[in-house]
Amino acid sequence: MPEPIIKIKPITGESLTKKLSISFFFMSIIPILLMMYIVGVIGYDVFMVKLPHIRLTIALSVLLVTVMFVFLRYNVQMIVSVMKTAKTIAGGDYAKKIDVESKDEIGQLAKSFNRITVDLEAKIKELEESKGIIQDIFRKIGAALSTTGGIDQLLELIIETIVKGVYAESGCIMLLEDNELKVRVAYGLEDSLIAKLSIKSGEGVIGLSAKEKRIMITSYTGEPLVADADRGRFYYKNVISVPFFYKDECLGVLAIFDKKSQSGFGEDDKLLISNIAFQAAIAIANDKLNEDAEKTYIETITALAMAVEAKDAYSRGHLDRVSRLVVDFAKKLGLSGKTAEILKDGAKLHDLGKIGIRDDILCKQGPLTKEEQNELEKHVIIGENILRPIRKLAPLCDMVRHHQEWWNGTGYPDSLKGEEIPLTARILKIIDAYDAMSTDRPYRKALSKEEIKQEFQKGSGSEFDANLTKKFLEMI
């Protein structure tokens, strides 16, 4: 079948302006054809006599039609312009704005669309910032997990980054103990409040969140977080409370207070905090398991230290005496409570490594041979190796390893000299020597106080730290 000479394309795929031109042409041609038909039937001369102003009428009609076409075409072009700009914005160019000065419906549409794009651009920017914050949060948490700073350091990092990440004022992680929530770590809260703030399970928004194991978001009610002044009063504008679990057991809640935006906490905040609360729950549960294991290990180590002491009738009570004396000396020196605690625990375990030394060497009545002395000196390294795997005992390792170093560098195991020797080890060296001098030994009786002072003065600056020795002699 031969192809038609003239191909007529459908106008459905054409531009809006072209469609308007075609439609307007057909709308205009019908009245013109009708008028030409009437003129042909009546006759031109008769028509001009009957209607002398017909030319002016036709001219005005054509002019009116032209004006209408131009007006419609202008409005259609504005619509087309809006559509093109909208397409550009949809393509990702959110900085593009629709430039229409008209105050009619099209102008209002353009202004509304511009407002939408401004809000959309701001929302996208906020989402990008949130994405960066979330990535930073998980990066910091991952870094904290790989350190040995302990669970509190990790939880402090978590609460600080979440508060900043959701643009809030403050927050805290509360752990559930004996049916009561107590603050473990906090950010943006006063220390005086943190110390006494506690919430019973089922009490208020946070307590109910823990009891019912569900996330709760609320706005300011005019009531304090805890009504009882003895347990802390804290007023808030809004709060999100997210409980966290391990094996279906509620361990506590993660509570964030006072969202800075007027809209309060939303679904995005809920999702972010829930994910981090899940990770925190795992970390807390693992820490509890580690604490139980460490507690058992420490009890075992302590029993070993006591067993070592029990081997020698002359050294029984030595660990307790040294432990008490180092605490007294630490107070005289004005050392912090943490250092005093290290000294106390280290004193009880400083001879732990002797568990790996042969009994015939430990209990020998006479002087040791050179080989036996070398064997005995290994006890400080053995003791350090026993303590090192336990995180809580790691601060004791330097003290245990170096408590037999001499100020002049002739001690063991590393021949450290002067202030190279840790302060705790230098203190223990003095107290350990004092207890040995003041108790009976197989080869001699306990020395008198005057003899002890003479021995310390003789060793001051060579075996012992001279400054510490002077202060210790003042104490005894």
LUMBA-548857 format. One record per residue (C-alpha): z, x, y; residue number from 1. Coordinates in Angstrom, 2 decimals. Layout:
<recs>
REC         z         x         y     k
REC         Z         X         Y   NUM
...
</recs>
This chain:
<recs>
REC         z         x         y     k
REC      0.00      0.00      0.00     1
REC     -1.06      1.56      3.36     2
REC      1.69      2.44      5.85     3
REC      1.90      0.27      9.02     4
REC      0.33      1.77     12.12     5
REC      3.38      0.95     14.28     6
REC      6.86      1.79     12.97     7
REC      9.68     -0.20     14.46     8
REC     13.03      1.61     14.21     9
REC     16.25     -0.40     14.08    10
REC     18.35     -0.05     17.22    11
REC     21.71     -0.07     15.43    12
REC     21.82      3.72     15.39    13
REC     20.76      4.19     19.02    14
REC     23.01      5.03     21.95    15
REC     24.86      2.34     23.86    16
REC     22.78      2.99     27.01    17
REC     19.51      2.54     25.12    18
REC     20.78     -0.61     23.49    19
REC     21.70     -1.97     26.94    20
REC     18.20     -1.17     28.30    21
REC     16.46     -2.88     25.37    22
REC     18.76     -5.92     25.55    23
REC     18.34     -6.23     29.31    24
REC     14.55     -5.97     28.97    25
REC     14.42     -8.89     26.56    26
REC     16.85    -10.91     28.68    27
REC     14.64    -10.38     31.77    28
REC     11.18    -10.87     30.20    29
REC     11.82    -14.44     29.10    30
REC     12.34    -15.89     32.65    31
REC      9.34    -13.88     33.92    32
REC      7.08    -15.16     31.16    33
REC      8.34    -18.71     31.75    34
REC      7.58    -18.47     35.47    35
REC      4.09    -17.10     34.78    36
REC      3.45    -19.98     32.42    37
REC      4.48    -22.58     35.06    38
REC      2.27    -20.93     37.69    39
REC     -0.66    -20.96     35.28    40
REC     -0.21    -24.66     34.45    41
REC      0.29    -25.92     38.01    42
REC     -2.11    -23.55     39.68    43
REC     -1.31    -20.69     42.04    44
REC     -2.49    -22.47     45.22    45
REC     -0.58    -25.65     44.47    46
REC      2.45    -23.60     43.51    47
REC      2.39    -21.71     46.84    48
REC      2.04    -24.97     48.82    49
REC      4.91    -26.63     46.99    50
REC      7.12    -23.56     47.09    51
REC      6.20    -21.48     50.17    52
REC      9.24    -19.14     49.73    53
REC      8.55    -18.34     46.07    54
REC      7.59    -14.70     46.82    55
REC     10.84    -14.07     48.61    56
REC     12.71    -15.80     45.78    57
REC     10.94    -13.66     43.17    58
REC     11.58    -10.50     45.16    59
REC     15.29    -11.36     45.53    60
REC     15.48    -12.22     41.82    61
REC     13.93     -8.89     40.84    62
REC     16.29     -7.09     43.22    63
REC     19.29     -8.96     41.81    64
REC     18.22     -8.19     38.26    65
REC     17.82     -4.51     39.15    66
REC     21.26     -4.39     40.78    67
REC     22.78     -6.08     37.74    68
REC     21.05     -3.57     35.45    69
REC     22.31     -0.60     37.49    70
REC     25.84     -2.03     37.57    71
REC     25.90     -2.68     33.84    72
REC     24.37      0.71     33.13    73
REC     27.06      2.41     35.26    74
REC     29.84      0.66     33.32    75
REC     28.21      1.44     30.02    76
REC     27.93      5.10     31.02    77
REC     31.65      5.15     31.86    78
REC     32.39      3.74     28.40    79
REC     30.07      6.36     26.87    80
REC     31.88      9.07     28.85    81
REC     35.25      7.83     27.57    82
REC     33.88      7.85     24.02    83
REC     32.50     11.40     24.31    84
REC     35.77     12.73     25.75    85
REC     37.73     10.91     23.04    86
REC     35.49     12.55     20.43    87
REC     36.17     15.99     21.97    88
REC     39.92     15.34     21.93    89
REC     39.72     14.14     18.33    90
REC     38.07     17.48     17.57    91
REC     41.24     19.31     18.65    92
REC     40.72     19.95     22.39    93
REC     43.91     18.20     23.55    94
REC     43.70     19.74     27.02    95
REC     40.59     17.62     27.72    96
REC     41.19     14.60     29.97    97
REC     39.06     11.51     30.71    98
REC     37.97     11.65     34.36    99
REC     37.47      8.02     35.44   100
REC     38.45      6.91     38.95   101
REC     37.76      3.23     38.40   102
REC     40.76      0.88     38.66   103
REC     39.36     -1.79     36.35   104
REC     40.03     -2.19     32.62   105
REC     37.96      0.89     31.79   106
REC     39.98      2.97     34.24   107
REC     43.23      1.63     32.80   108
REC     41.96      2.42     29.30   109
REC     41.14      5.99     30.40   110
REC     44.60      6.44     31.97   111
REC     46.30      5.08     28.85   112
REC     44.24      7.39     26.69   113
REC     45.12     10.36     28.91   114
REC     48.82      9.53     28.57   115
REC     48.44      9.36     24.80   116
REC     46.76     12.77     24.69   117
REC     49.49     14.30     26.91   118
REC     52.17     12.90     24.58   119
REC     50.19     14.04     21.56   120
REC     49.80     17.54     22.98   121
REC     53.54     17.71     23.68   122
REC     54.32     16.45     20.18   123
REC     52.01     19.01     18.59   124
REC     53.64     21.77     20.66   125
REC     57.07     20.53     19.57   126
REC     55.96     20.46     15.92   127
REC     54.63     24.02     16.21   128
REC     57.93     25.14     17.73   129
REC     59.82     23.29     14.98   130
REC     57.66     24.95     12.35   131
REC     58.49     28.35     13.84   132
REC     62.19     27.47     13.95   133
REC     62.17     26.27     10.34   134
REC     60.40     29.45      9.21   135
REC     62.95     31.51     11.16   136
REC     65.84     29.56      9.62   137
REC     64.67     30.17      6.06   138
REC     63.85     33.82      6.86   139
REC     67.38     34.40      8.18   140
REC     68.96     32.54      5.27   141
REC     66.89     34.58      2.81   142
REC     68.02     37.79      4.52   143
REC     71.66     36.67      4.45   144
REC     71.44     35.89      0.74   145
REC     70.34     39.46      0.04   146
REC     73.34     40.99      1.85   147
REC     76.88     41.51      0.59   148
REC     78.54     39.96      3.62   149
REC     79.97     37.09      1.62   150
REC     79.55     33.33      1.62   151
REC     81.12     32.79      5.06   152
REC     78.53     35.03      6.72   153
REC     75.76     33.01      5.08   154
REC     77.32     29.65      6.02   155
REC     77.87     30.78      9.63   156
REC     74.20     31.70      9.83   157
REC     73.17     28.35      8.32   158
REC     75.20     26.23     10.74   159
REC     74.15     28.23     13.81   160
REC     70.44     28.12     12.98   161
REC     70.51     24.39     12.13   162
REC     72.30     23.48     15.39   163
REC     69.73     25.46     17.36   164
REC     66.85     24.26     15.20   165
REC     67.47     20.54     15.78   166
REC     68.43     21.06     19.46   167
REC     72.04     19.91     19.05   168
REC     75.28     20.99     20.71   169
REC     77.54     21.83     17.77   170
REC     78.06     21.49     14.05   171
REC     80.23     22.46     11.10   172
REC     80.25     22.82      7.33   173
REC     83.24     21.07      5.79   174
REC     84.27     21.62      2.17   175
REC     85.97     18.96      0.09   176
REC     89.37     20.03     -1.27   177
REC     91.94     17.63     -2.75   178
REC     90.02     14.60     -1.42   179
REC     90.04     16.02      2.13   180
REC     87.27     17.67      4.15   181
REC     88.22     20.86      5.97   182
REC     86.09     23.06      8.24   183
REC     84.86     26.23      6.53   184
REC     82.56     27.43      9.32   185
REC     81.49     25.96     12.66   186
REC     79.26     26.59     15.65   187
REC     79.84     25.30     19.19   188
REC     83.35     23.96     18.45   189
REC     86.60     25.29     19.88   190
REC     88.61     27.55     17.57   191
REC     91.76     25.52     18.20   192
REC     89.98     22.40     16.95   193
REC     88.38     24.09     13.93   194
REC     91.77     25.28     12.67   195
REC     93.25     21.77     12.35   196
REC     90.21     19.46     12.05   197
REC     90.33     17.65      8.70   198
REC     88.92     14.35      7.50   199
REC     89.99     12.35      4.47   200
REC     87.29     11.23      2.05   201
REC     86.10      7.77      3.13   202
REC     87.45      8.15      6.66   203
REC     84.99      7.67      9.52   204
REC     81.30      8.48      9.38   205
REC     81.68     11.94      7.84   206
REC     84.34     10.94      5.32   207
REC     82.29      7.92      4.26   208
REC     79.21     10.12      3.92   209
REC     81.08     12.37      1.49   210
REC     82.62      9.51     -0.47   211
REC     79.40      7.51     -0.87   212
REC     77.25     10.64     -1.25   213
REC     74.66      9.54      1.30   214
REC     73.29     10.77      4.61   215
REC     74.64      8.93      7.63   216
REC     73.36      8.97     11.23   217
REC     75.24      7.23     14.01   218
REC     75.55      7.10     17.79   219
REC     78.67      7.32     19.94   220
REC     81.21      4.61     19.16   221
REC     83.85      5.48     21.73   222
REC     86.28      6.56     19.01   223
REC     87.24     10.17     18.17   224
REC     85.96     11.78     15.00   225
REC     89.54     11.82     13.74   226
REC     92.07      9.43     15.24   227
REC     95.10     11.44     14.13   228
REC     95.91     14.00     16.86   229
REC     97.65     16.26     14.31   230
REC     94.37     16.65     12.42   231
REC     92.25     17.22     15.55   232
REC     90.46     14.88     17.92   233
REC     86.81     15.37     18.67   234
REC     84.55     13.00     20.62   235
REC     80.80     12.96     20.07   236
REC     77.67     11.18     21.32   237
REC     75.83     11.12     18.01   238
REC     76.19     12.75     14.61   239
REC     74.26     13.29     11.38   240
REC     76.36     13.89      8.27   241
REC     74.61     15.27      5.18   242
REC     76.68     15.63      1.98   243
REC     75.76     18.40     -0.44   244
REC     76.24     18.40     -4.19   245
REC     76.23     20.63     -7.23   246
REC     75.81     18.99    -10.63   247
REC     76.50     15.59     -9.05   248
REC     79.79     16.82     -7.55   249
REC     80.16     16.51     -3.78   250
REC     81.20     19.90     -2.46   251
REC     81.35     18.91      1.21   252
REC     79.24     17.85      4.19   253
REC     77.06     19.46      6.80   254
REC     77.75     17.66     10.11   255
REC     75.69     18.20     13.28   256
REC     76.85     16.71     16.60   257
REC     75.25     15.67     19.90   258
REC     71.47     15.84     19.70   259
REC     70.25     16.87     23.16   260
REC     67.31     14.41     23.30   261
REC     67.95     10.77     24.19   262
REC     66.36      9.55     20.95   263
REC     69.15     11.03     18.80   264
REC     68.70     12.34     15.28   265
REC     65.54     11.26     13.45   266
REC     63.80     11.50     10.09   267
REC     62.54     15.05     10.76   268
REC     66.12     16.22     11.40   269
REC     67.29     14.39      8.28   270
REC     64.65     16.08      6.11   271
REC     65.31     19.57      7.48   272
REC     69.11     19.37      7.23   273
REC     68.92     17.85      3.73   274
REC     66.79     20.73      2.44   275
REC     69.13     23.34      3.89   276
REC     72.22     21.47      2.65   277
REC     70.76     21.66     -0.87   278
REC     70.43     25.45     -0.57   279
REC     73.95     25.73      0.89   280
REC     75.36     23.75     -2.06   281
REC     73.83     26.21     -4.53   282
REC     75.21     29.18     -2.57   283
REC     78.72     27.65     -2.41   284
REC     78.71     26.75     -6.10   285
REC     77.57     30.25     -7.06   286
REC     80.25     31.75     -4.83   287
REC     82.91     29.69     -6.59   288
REC     81.66     30.89     -9.96   289
REC     81.67     34.48     -8.69   290
REC     85.18     34.03     -7.31   291
REC     86.43     32.82    -10.70   292
REC     84.75     35.75    -12.44   293
REC     86.07     38.23     -9.88   294
REC     89.56     36.77    -10.12   295
REC     89.53     37.28    -13.89   296
REC     88.15     40.80    -13.45   297
REC     90.77     41.70    -10.83   298
REC     93.55     40.38    -13.07   299
REC     92.20     42.51    -15.90   300
REC     91.98     45.60    -13.67   301
REC     95.53     45.07    -12.43   302
REC     96.76     44.78    -16.00   303
REC     94.97     48.04    -16.82   304
REC     96.61     49.77    -13.84   305
REC    100.02     48.59    -15.03   306
REC     99.20     49.80    -18.55   307
REC     98.38     53.25    -17.18   308
REC    101.67     53.34    -15.31   309
REC    103.60     52.22    -18.38   310
REC    102.41     55.26    -20.35   311
REC    104.59     57.56    -18.29   312
REC    108.27     56.66    -18.12   313
REC    108.67     58.84    -15.03   314
REC    105.99     57.01    -13.03   315
REC    107.10     53.43    -13.69   316
REC    107.45     51.53    -10.42   317
REC    105.31     54.13     -8.66   318
REC    102.53     51.64     -7.77   319
REC    104.88     49.05     -6.30   320
REC    106.78     51.65     -4.30   321
REC    103.62     53.23     -2.89   322
REC    102.21     49.78     -2.09   323
REC    105.30     48.82     -0.08   324
REC    105.42     52.13      1.77   325
REC    101.77     52.13      2.86   326
REC    102.24     48.65      4.37   327
REC    105.30     49.85      6.32   328
REC    103.43     52.93      7.49   329
REC    100.41     50.84      8.50   330
REC    102.68     48.71     10.70   331
REC    104.13     51.81     12.35   332
REC    100.59     53.06     13.04   333
REC     99.64     49.67     14.53   334
REC     96.75     49.14     12.09   335
REC     95.08     45.75     11.72   336
REC     96.09     43.26      9.07   337
REC     92.80     43.83      7.22   338
REC     93.39     47.59      7.00   339
REC     96.97     47.01      5.86   340
REC     95.68     44.69      3.14   341
REC     93.20     47.33      1.95   342
REC     96.00     49.90      1.86   343
REC     98.27     47.59     -0.10   344
REC     95.64     46.71     -2.73   345
REC     94.31     50.27     -2.90   346
REC     97.78     51.66     -3.46   347
REC     98.23     49.41     -6.49   348
REC     94.92     50.51     -8.00   349
REC     94.59     54.12     -6.87   350
REC     95.44     55.58    -10.30   351
REC     93.39     53.01    -12.24   352
REC     90.90     55.68    -13.34   353
REC     93.60     57.35    -15.46   354
REC     92.82     54.70    -18.08   355
REC     89.86     56.94    -18.97   356
REC     91.96     60.13    -19.29   357
REC     93.42     61.28    -22.61   358
REC     97.10     60.50    -23.17   359
REC     97.88     64.08    -24.13   360
REC     96.82     65.18    -20.65   361
REC     98.60     62.35    -18.80   362
REC    101.85     62.79    -20.69   363
REC    101.87     66.58    -20.97   364
REC    105.29     68.00    -20.10   365
REC    104.15     71.44    -18.95   366
REC    101.46     72.71    -16.58   367
REC     97.83     71.71    -17.25   368
REC     95.16     74.20    -18.24   369
REC     92.09     74.55    -16.02   370
REC     90.03     72.41    -18.42   371
REC     92.76     69.75    -18.52   372
REC     93.01     69.78    -14.72   373
REC     89.23     69.28    -14.42   374
REC     89.49     66.35    -16.84   375
REC     92.36     64.79    -14.86   376
REC     90.46     65.07    -11.58   377
REC     87.80     62.74    -12.98   378
REC     90.21     59.81    -12.71   379
REC     89.35     59.16     -9.04   380
REC     85.65     58.76     -9.88   381
REC     86.41     56.59    -12.92   382
REC     88.62     54.39    -10.74   383
REC     85.89     54.02     -8.12   384
REC     83.30     53.09    -10.77   385
REC     85.59     50.37    -12.14   386
REC     86.13     48.84     -8.68   387
REC     82.60     49.20     -7.25   388
REC     80.94     46.18     -9.01   389
REC     83.46     43.74     -7.51   390
REC     82.56     42.66     -3.97   391
REC     86.16     42.00     -2.93   392
REC     87.30     45.38     -4.22   393
REC     84.43     47.39     -2.72   394
REC     86.47     48.22      0.48   395
REC     89.02     50.01     -1.76   396
REC     86.50     52.39     -3.29   397
REC     86.58     55.12     -0.61   398
REC     90.36     55.08     -0.61   399
REC     90.58     55.40     -4.41   400
REC     87.90     58.10     -4.63   401
REC     89.24     60.31     -1.82   402
REC     93.03     60.01     -1.99   403
REC     93.21     63.51     -3.52   404
REC     91.15     65.22     -0.80   405
REC     92.96     67.87      1.28   406
REC     92.77     68.14      5.06   407
REC     91.51     71.74      4.76   408
REC     88.69     70.76      2.38   409
REC     90.13     72.17     -0.87   410
REC     90.80     68.82     -2.52   411
REC     88.70     66.77     -4.95   412
REC     86.27     65.24     -5.87   413
REC     83.99     65.93     -2.84   414
REC     85.89     68.63     -0.91   415
REC     85.89     66.52      2.25   416
REC     87.56     68.07      5.27   417
REC     89.54     66.72      8.23   418
REC     88.40     63.34      9.53   419
REC     85.57     63.25      6.99   420
REC     88.30     61.89      4.75   421
REC     88.72     58.09      5.23   422
REC     91.88     57.13      7.14   423
REC     93.12     54.93      4.27   424
REC     92.79     57.85      1.85   425
REC     94.67     60.21      4.21   426
REC     97.52     57.68      4.51   427
REC     97.67     57.14      0.74   428
REC     97.69     60.91      0.17   429
REC    100.92     61.21      2.20   430
REC    102.65     58.18      0.62   431
REC    101.59     59.17     -2.91   432
REC    102.98     62.69     -2.39   433
REC    106.22     61.32     -0.90   434
REC    106.86     59.08     -3.92   435
REC    106.19     61.98     -6.30   436
REC    108.64     64.20     -4.37   437
REC    111.35     61.53     -4.17   438
REC    111.39     60.63     -7.89   439
REC    112.41     62.57    -11.00   440
REC    109.68     64.41    -12.89   441
REC    109.73     66.03    -16.37   442
REC    109.64     69.46    -14.77   443
REC    112.13     68.81    -11.90   444
REC    114.60     66.43    -10.32   445
REC    113.83     64.35     -7.22   446
REC    113.88     66.34     -3.99   447
REC    116.36     65.68     -1.21   448
REC    115.17     64.18      2.07   449
REC    115.48     67.56      3.77   450
REC    113.47     69.27      1.02   451
REC    110.81     66.55      1.31   452
REC    110.51     67.14      5.05   453
REC    110.14     70.85      4.46   454
REC    107.38     70.26      1.90   455
REC    105.47     68.02      4.32   456
REC    105.85     70.48      7.19   457
REC    104.55     73.22      4.89   458
REC    101.50     71.13      3.94   459
REC    100.84     69.68      7.43   460
REC     97.39     70.70      8.62   461
REC     96.38     72.05      5.20   462
REC     97.03     69.40      2.56   463
REC     97.94     66.54      4.91   464
REC     96.68     65.19      8.25   465
REC     99.10     66.80     10.74   466
REC     99.19     63.82     13.12   467
REC     99.86     61.32     10.33   468
REC    102.44     63.64      8.78   469
REC    104.40     63.81     12.03   470
REC    104.47     60.01     12.36   471
REC    105.47     59.57      8.72   472
REC    108.38     62.00      9.04   473
REC    109.53     60.01     12.07   474
REC    109.51     56.88      9.91   475
REC    111.58     58.29      7.04   476
</recs>
